[in-house]
């Protein structure tokens, strides 16, 4: 069985130890301290918090994913569904459904899993002031069993038209939940900065900040080599080094790279550099339709900029060399194209550099010689 997991929360033996940052998170949770967890996408923020909670006795995690939330109603219902999911796992579903009768929840059985499935009446619209009651529910659950509440991709709350009101309502209630540690994870640094360090924000100085960067290569390499050894495979250091370069040292993408190496080699194999090509081709075959669906959405200028980023890098996209390389003489046109690519979640800007959200998409563009 392939031991490499990606695209999901990992814990226990599947989680690569991060002792220094893990201690920071565990200590903050035990102290009831709110945390701002910042780092690039797929640096393992979500897994880090889940593993920290697992290591603390008698704690449960209430996980709310705010990625691409649309409005206050969407936010409230995601919080409610997270509560329902937690109570369902704990066997207290009836109690929480009684508390949510105003949302007219419907219980059905999932035909694939056989597990109960809960849907909320779409005609019931929730507003920012509904958050008060939902947070009261969370506090009530915490009295019975200690919680850690995690809001993932918290910066997306700024997408709401009522973002200022919503943040104010959240903060006004959370500040009285002194015994509940809240973790606010985000991957867009400037937006998280606006929320937690701007004096005009309700969340100004409301949580300690912890940075989650790429894993230490030495520790991660040892972890990955042990995984390969479990299948009686040996892997050369330079293969892993190439993977780190391709993945940008991001844990999820590196695990995907290693998973493809595993799937394209046999037991007792000695994995050397020639094995990389087969692994990359496997990744491309699995993802190429997704890449192609992105390409057809792009204008000619956007496509030129994307190919330019793949071939020339994203550190200086307004330089003369980049403009000449992509054949677009006007820097304003490049700026507009980059903005659109970021809106489409194809690229993002981090520490002044434009990067691909999916590094394998970048490699595919180069391989296709577009």
RAVENBEL-V675902 format. One record per helix or strand of 3 or more residues. SS is the DSSP state (H for helix, E for strand). FROM is the first residue (numbers start at 1). LEN is the number of residues. If there is no record, write none. Layout:
# RAVENBEL-V675902
[[SS,FROM,LEN] [SS,FROM,LEN]]
This chain:
# RAVENBEL-V675902
[[H,12,3] [H,19,12] [E,35,4] [H,45,11] [E,60,6] [H,72,19] [H,93,7] [H,101,3] [E,106,4] [E,116,4] [H,128,17] [E,147,6] [H,154,6] [H,163,12] [E,181,6] [H,189,9] [E,208,4] [H,217,13] [H,237,11] [H,251,13] [H,275,21] [H,300,13] [H,320,7] [H,331,13] [E,347,4] [E,353,4] [H,359,10]]
